[in-house]
């Protein structure tokens, strides 16, 4: 036997709404207390014993029009921009570095490179020496480490 709070929590997960917007009909409170699984809660939702109140929409018509224009690409000119290009684009560096580190780990795991080479390349990656995974792989090939074409393509698209 569960409490009403747990039933409400499960219902909010199922309906994709907050707990405060979940309502239980007074006639179904005992059934809500007896509900043990999410399936029980689902059946109560389908019966209409548990429901979520409608969300409030405070969007003005003007803001809807503006959002529609922006989705088309309008109103994004130089005068509208605040922040540097890096701030607007987002975090490129972590994404790039993580990808390169994944390549290094894969090469180390299948013993293509030894621990010393791994450490050296890891430091170079951390220093930002390579623009992409491809440049890293080309550097490794230039070092004289053999990577088959099949493996090269697999690592490139990791």
Order of alpha helices (4+ residues) and beta strands (2+ residues): alpha-beta-alpha-alpha-beta-alpha-alpha-alpha-alpha-alpha-alpha
